[in-house]
Amino acid sequence: MSKEKPEYEGPVEFWVALDTRVIVAARAQPDVGYWSAYIGAVRGNNHDLEYRDVIDHGSKISYRLAKVLFPILDEQFTWRD
């Protein structure tokens, strides 16, 4: 049995709260096969909405930390330096 990558439409996004006001968020672009992750401060009111701002304006984290927090993305996509 072969392992096939799942088919995605559009970006794949996940987030992890390290604290009420600190989020690490990741985005994979299936069309190009890359992913990256970012850390940022948020208000802590609604992480489901706030994580996108972290992706757009946060600081990129190291691959070493990102692969621990988002192993599913690391298995399916290539890290973007």
GUMARSE-218142 format. One record per residue (C-alpha): residue in one letter; x, y, z. Coordinates in steps of 0.05 Angstrom, whole numbers, plus 5000, padded with zeros to 4 digits. Layout:
N
AXYZ...
This chain:
81
M500050005000S502950684981K502451315022E499151874983K499052595004P492052865018E489053344968Y488054054994E484554644966G487955294986P492755405044V493054935104E493355315170F494355105242W495755475306V498155315377A497355775436L503655805479D500156275526T493656685525R497157235487V502456845448I500856425387V505056015339A501555945272A503455555210R501255575138A502655075083Q501755225010P499854564977D500454844907V507954964917G509154444972Y512254905024W510555095095S513055565149A511055795219Y510956445257I510356695329G506857325352A503257685408V495657735404R490258035448G487957345470N480557475455N479556965400H485356545376D481256265318L481256955288E487857235314Y492456695287R491956975216D495057625238V500857225267I501856875200D501757535163H505857965212G509257495262S516557295267K518656665232I520756115280S526255605270Y524954955233R527354585294L521654855336A516454855280K517154115265V515853955339L509554385341F506854195272P509253485256I503553355207L505853935163D513053705168E511053015142Q507053275083F510753905061T517754195053W520154735102R521055405069D527455755091
